[in-house]
Amino acid sequence: MKNTEKPKRFEPVLVIINRGTGDRPRGRRADKVMSLLERYGIIADIHETTSLTEATLVARKASGSYRLVLAGGGDGTISAVAAGLSGTGCCMGMIPFGSGNDVARGLHISRGLHASIRHLSDRLSDLSDTGTDPSDHVVRYIDTGQLTSEAPHSFFLNTLGVGFDGKVADNATHTRLFRGKTKYLFGVLKSLFTYRATSMTVTTDQGNISGRFLMVTVANGSYEGGGIRIAPEADHSDGLFNVVMIRDTGLWARIPLLIRVLLWGARPDDKISTVTTRHVRIETEDAVFVHADGEIISRQLKFITAKVDPGSLKMITGY
C-alpha cells in the first residue's frame, strides 16, 4: 500500500521531541514515535531535548545534514524547531501531539501520533513521485514572524498575543487538568474578571490605531487556543500578518464578546478591528503579558515589533 512504501527521497529523517511535551514518562513518547515511523517505512533518528531553546539549536545544526526534520510535540516545540530551520532551506514536517495543535490545524495537517505519521508517509511517497515543487501542494514555503522587543524571544510561527491574550495563555500554561480549547477556556475564565485593559497604539503599514484594547493578536495562522479561529482570514503563505484588535468593552460586556470569539472566531464589528500588514509595532501604556505561539515571552512588556519573513520556512503541509 502507498502509506507503507519507504520514502527514499528523505531517508533518514531527524525527529526532535521536547521531553517537556505531553504527559508520558521520559523516553516512552519517543519509543512510540519510532515504532510508528518504522511501521510506515520512515527511517528516522530521534533527538530528545530538555528545553525549547535546545530544540531550536538542534534543528539549526541538523539543517546542514538532514533534508527533512520533524518536530514532535505541541505548538511550542513545533515553533522552536521552525525557528531553527527558518531560512535554511531544510524541509520541516510535524508530528503534533500537544494540547492545542493550532499550527497543524491551520496547515491542514492530521493531529495525533498515528494520524500525523500516516499523513507524513503519504506526503513523502507523493514527494518521491512528484518532486518538491511547492505547487504540488505537498511542500509549501510558509511565512514566519521576526520579533524585536525588550524580551529576548525573536520568532513566532503562528500567533503573537498582547494583553488579555497573553494573560490567558499564561493561565492556561499553568494547568494540566485540561487540553485544547477547554484549557484555553479555563485561562479565559480565570482572567475574565481580574484583567484590566490598557491603552495601546498599534502601528501598521496602514497607519496608527490607538485606543483602550483588551487584546491585540498578530496572526500568521488562523487558530490559537486549541481551535479558536482568532483570525479567520489569516494565511501562512500570503506574506502578511492579520492583526486582530479587540477594544475594551467593560467588565460585563466581555462575557458575550468572548463567548462569540470562542465559538465563531473574531469577526470584525464595532469592537473588533482587523488589518493586514507586513510590519506591526505595539506600544502599551501599562506593562502587559505577551505570548508567542502559546509560550509566555514576557509578563511586563510595553512595546514589541514584528515583521513578516515571507516564504522562509519549507514545510510539508496537508493542503
C-alpha positions as CSV (number, residue, x, y, z in Angstrom):
1,M,0.0,0.0,0.0
2,K,1.1,3.6,-0.6
3,N,1.5,4.6,3.0
4,T,3.8,1.7,3.8
5,E,6.3,2.4,1.0
6,K,9.6,3.7,2.1
7,P,10.1,7.3,1.1
8,K,13.6,7.1,-0.3
9,R,13.9,10.8,-1.0
10,F,14.3,11.9,2.6
11,E,15.9,8.9,4.3
12,P,16.9,9.2,7.1
13,V,15.0,12.0,8.8
14,L,15.6,13.6,12.2
15,V,12.7,13.8,14.7
16,I,13.1,16.3,17.5
17,I,10.9,15.7,20.6
18,N,11.0,18.0,23.6
19,R,10.8,16.0,26.8
20,G,8.6,18.7,28.4
21,T,5.8,17.9,26.0
22,G,2.9,15.6,26.9
23,D,2.3,13.6,30.0
24,R,4.2,10.4,29.3
25,P,7.4,9.4,31.2
26,R,10.7,10.3,29.5
27,G,11.5,8.1,26.6
28,R,8.1,6.4,26.2
29,R,6.8,9.1,23.7
30,A,10.0,8.7,21.6
31,D,9.6,4.9,21.6
32,K,6.0,5.2,20.4
33,V,7.0,7.7,17.6
34,M,9.9,5.4,16.5
35,S,7.6,2.4,16.4
36,L,5.0,4.2,14.2
37,L,7.6,5.6,11.9
38,E,9.1,2.1,11.3
39,R,5.6,0.8,10.7
40,Y,5.1,3.3,7.9
41,G,8.6,2.8,6.4
42,I,10.1,6.1,7.6
43,I,13.7,5.7,8.7
44,A,14.5,8.2,11.5
45,D,16.9,9.3,14.1
46,I,15.3,10.7,17.2
47,H,16.8,13.5,19.4
48,E,15.1,14.3,22.7
49,T,15.7,17.8,24.1
50,T,15.0,19.2,27.5
51,S,14.1,22.8,26.5
52,L,12.7,24.7,23.6
53,T,16.0,26.6,23.2
54,E,17.8,23.3,22.8
55,A,15.2,22.2,20.2
56,T,16.0,25.3,18.2
57,L,19.7,24.8,18.4
58,V,19.5,21.1,17.4
59,A,17.2,21.9,14.5
60,R,19.6,24.6,13.2
61,K,22.5,22.2,13.4
62,A,20.6,19.4,11.8
63,S,19.6,21.5,8.8
64,G,23.2,21.0,7.4
65,S,23.0,17.2,7.5
66,Y,19.3,16.2,7.1
67,R,17.0,17.0,4.2
68,L,13.9,16.7,6.5
69,V,13.5,17.4,10.2
70,L,10.3,16.6,12.0
71,A,9.1,18.3,15.2
72,G,7.2,16.1,17.6
73,G,5.1,17.7,20.3
74,G,2.9,20.8,20.8
75,D,2.9,24.2,19.3
76,G,5.8,25.4,21.4
77,T,8.1,22.5,20.2
78,I,6.9,23.0,16.6
79,S,7.7,26.7,16.8
80,A,11.1,26.1,18.4
81,V,12.1,23.7,15.6
82,A,10.7,26.1,13.0
83,A,12.9,28.8,14.5
84,G,15.9,26.7,13.9
85,L,15.0,25.7,10.3
86,S,13.7,29.0,9.1
87,G,15.9,30.4,6.3
88,T,18.0,27.2,5.9
89,G,16.1,25.6,3.1
90,C,15.8,22.4,5.1
91,C,12.3,20.9,4.9
92,M,10.2,20.6,8.0
93,G,7.4,18.3,9.0
94,M,5.5,17.8,12.2
95,I,4.1,15.1,14.4
96,P,1.6,17.2,16.5
97,F,0.6,15.7,19.9
98,G,0.3,18.7,22.1
99,S,-2.8,20.2,23.9
100,G,-3.6,22.8,21.2
101,N,-2.0,21.7,17.9
102,D,-3.1,25.0,16.3
103,V,-0.2,25.2,13.8
104,A,-1.1,21.8,12.4
105,R,-4.8,22.7,12.3
106,G,-4.1,25.9,10.3
107,L,-1.9,24.0,7.8
108,H,-4.5,21.1,7.5
109,I,-2.1,18.6,9.0
110,S,-3.5,15.5,10.7
111,R,-3.3,15.7,14.5
112,G,-2.3,12.9,16.9
113,L,0.6,10.4,16.7
114,H,-0.9,7.8,14.4
115,A,-2.8,10.1,12.1
116,S,0.1,12.5,11.6
117,I,2.7,9.8,10.9
118,R,0.4,8.2,8.4
119,H,-0.1,11.6,6.8
120,L,3.7,12.1,6.6
121,S,4.1,8.7,5.0
122,D,1.6,9.6,2.3
123,R,3.2,13.0,1.7
124,L,6.7,11.6,1.5
125,S,5.5,9.0,-1.0
126,D,4.0,11.8,-3.0
127,L,7.3,13.7,-3.0
128,S,9.1,10.6,-4.3
129,D,6.6,10.6,-7.2
130,T,6.2,14.3,-8.0
131,G,9.3,16.2,-6.6
132,T,9.4,19.0,-4.1
133,D,7.9,21.9,-6.1
134,P,5.6,23.8,-3.8
135,S,3.0,23.9,-6.5
136,D,2.4,20.2,-5.8
137,H,0.7,21.3,-2.5
138,V,2.9,18.8,-0.7
139,V,5.6,21.2,0.3
140,R,4.9,24.9,0.8
141,Y,7.1,27.8,1.7
142,I,5.3,29.5,4.6
143,D,5.9,32.8,6.3
144,T,7.4,33.3,9.8
145,G,7.4,36.2,12.1
146,Q,10.5,38.1,13.4
147,L,10.2,39.9,16.7
148,T,12.0,42.9,18.4
149,S,11.2,43.8,22.0
150,E,12.6,44.1,25.5
151,A,12.3,40.3,25.7
152,P,15.0,38.0,24.2
153,H,12.4,36.0,22.2
154,S,12.7,36.8,18.4
155,F,10.5,34.4,16.5
156,F,6.9,33.2,16.1
157,L,5.3,30.9,13.6
158,N,1.5,31.1,14.4
159,T,0.3,33.9,16.7
160,L,1.6,36.6,18.9
161,G,-0.8,37.7,21.6
162,V,-0.5,41.0,23.6
163,G,-2.6,41.8,26.7
164,F,-5.6,39.6,27.7
165,D,-4.5,37.0,25.1
166,G,-1.1,36.8,26.8
167,K,-2.6,36.6,30.3
168,V,-5.0,33.8,29.2
169,A,-2.0,31.8,27.7
170,D,-0.1,32.3,31.0
171,N,-3.1,30.9,33.0
172,A,-3.6,28.0,30.5
173,T,0.1,27.1,30.8
174,H,-0.2,26.5,34.5
175,T,-3.0,23.9,34.4
176,R,-2.6,20.3,33.5
177,L,-6.3,19.5,34.1
178,F,-7.5,20.4,30.6
179,R,-6.4,20.2,27.0
180,G,-7.2,22.0,23.7
181,K,-9.9,24.7,23.7
182,T,-11.1,23.7,27.2
183,K,-7.6,24.6,28.5
184,Y,-7.9,28.0,26.8
185,L,-11.4,28.4,28.2
186,F,-10.0,27.8,31.7
187,G,-7.5,30.6,31.1
188,V,-10.3,32.9,29.9
189,L,-12.4,32.3,32.9
190,K,-9.5,32.7,35.3
191,S,-8.7,36.1,33.7
192,L,-12.1,37.4,32.9
193,F,-12.9,39.4,36.0
194,T,-9.4,40.4,37.1
195,Y,-7.6,41.5,33.9
196,R,-7.5,45.3,33.3
197,A,-7.3,46.6,29.7
198,T,-4.8,49.2,28.8
199,S,-4.3,51.9,26.2
200,M,-2.3,50.8,23.2
201,T,-1.0,52.2,20.0
202,V,-0.8,49.8,17.1
203,T,1.3,50.9,14.1
204,T,0.9,49.0,10.9
205,D,1.6,49.6,7.2
206,Q,-1.9,51.3,7.1
207,G,-1.1,53.8,9.9
208,N,-1.7,54.1,13.6
209,I,-4.7,52.9,15.6
210,S,-4.9,54.0,19.3
211,G,-7.3,53.1,22.0
212,R,-8.0,51.1,25.1
213,F,-7.7,47.5,24.0
214,L,-8.4,44.2,25.7
215,M,-6.0,42.4,23.5
216,V,-4.1,42.6,20.2
217,T,-3.2,39.4,18.3
218,V,-0.8,39.3,15.4
219,A,-1.8,36.3,13.4
220,N,0.3,34.4,10.9
221,G,-2.1,31.5,11.1
222,S,-5.8,31.3,11.7
223,Y,-6.1,29.4,15.0
224,E,-5.0,29.6,18.6
225,G,-6.1,28.3,22.0
226,G,-6.9,24.7,20.8
227,G,-9.0,25.6,17.8
228,I,-10.3,29.1,18.3
229,R,-10.4,30.9,15.0
230,I,-8.9,34.2,16.1
231,A,-8.0,35.3,12.6
232,P,-10.3,33.6,10.1
233,E,-8.7,35.3,7.0
234,A,-5.1,34.6,8.0
235,D,-2.9,32.6,5.6
236,H,0.5,31.3,6.4
237,S,1.7,31.9,2.8
238,D,0.4,35.3,1.8
239,G,3.3,37.5,3.1
240,L,1.1,39.3,5.5
241,F,0.0,39.3,9.2
242,N,-3.6,39.7,10.2
243,V,-3.7,42.0,13.2
244,V,-6.8,41.5,15.3
245,M,-7.6,44.3,17.8
246,I,-10.4,43.8,20.4
247,R,-11.3,47.0,22.2
248,D,-12.1,47.3,25.9
249,T,-15.8,46.7,26.4
250,G,-16.1,46.9,30.2
251,L,-16.3,44.0,32.5
252,W,-19.7,42.6,31.9
253,A,-19.7,43.1,28.1
254,R,-16.6,41.0,27.9
255,I,-18.6,37.8,28.5
256,P,-20.8,37.8,25.4
257,L,-18.0,39.2,23.3
258,L,-15.5,36.5,24.3
259,I,-18.1,33.7,24.0
260,R,-18.7,34.9,20.5
261,V,-15.0,34.8,19.7
262,L,-14.6,31.4,21.3
263,L,-17.4,29.9,19.3
264,W,-17.3,31.7,16.0
265,G,-14.0,33.4,15.8
266,A,-13.0,37.1,15.8
267,R,-15.2,38.6,13.1
268,P,-14.9,42.4,12.6
269,D,-17.6,44.6,14.2
270,D,-17.7,47.8,16.3
271,K,-15.5,46.2,19.0
272,I,-13.2,44.0,16.8
273,S,-10.9,45.5,14.1
274,T,-8.6,43.7,11.7
275,V,-5.9,44.9,9.4
276,T,-3.3,43.2,7.2
277,T,0.3,44.3,7.3
278,R,3.9,43.3,6.8
279,H,5.1,45.2,9.9
280,V,3.5,46.0,13.2
281,R,4.6,47.8,16.3
282,I,2.5,47.6,19.5
283,E,3.1,50.1,22.4
284,T,1.2,49.8,25.7
285,E,0.6,52.3,28.5
286,D,0.9,49.6,31.1
287,A,3.1,46.5,31.1
288,V,1.3,43.5,29.7
289,F,1.6,39.8,29.2
290,V,2.8,38.6,25.8
291,H,2.8,35.1,24.3
292,A,4.4,33.8,21.1
293,D,2.8,30.5,19.9
294,G,1.4,29.9,23.3
295,E,4.7,30.4,25.1
296,I,4.9,33.3,27.5
297,I,7.8,35.6,26.4
298,S,7.1,38.4,29.0
299,R,4.8,39.3,31.8
300,Q,5.7,43.0,31.7
301,L,6.2,44.1,28.1
302,K,5.4,47.7,27.0
303,F,6.5,47.5,23.3
304,I,7.0,44.9,20.6
305,T,7.5,44.9,16.9
306,A,7.0,42.1,14.4
307,K,7.7,41.7,10.7
308,V,6.9,39.0,8.2
309,D,9.7,36.9,6.8
310,P,7.9,35.7,3.6
311,G,8.4,32.1,2.5
312,S,11.2,31.5,4.9
313,L,10.2,28.0,6.1
314,K,9.9,25.0,3.8
315,M,7.0,22.8,5.3
316,I,5.2,19.6,4.5
317,T,1.5,20.6,4.8
318,G,-1.9,19.0,4.4
319,Y,-3.2,21.1,1.5
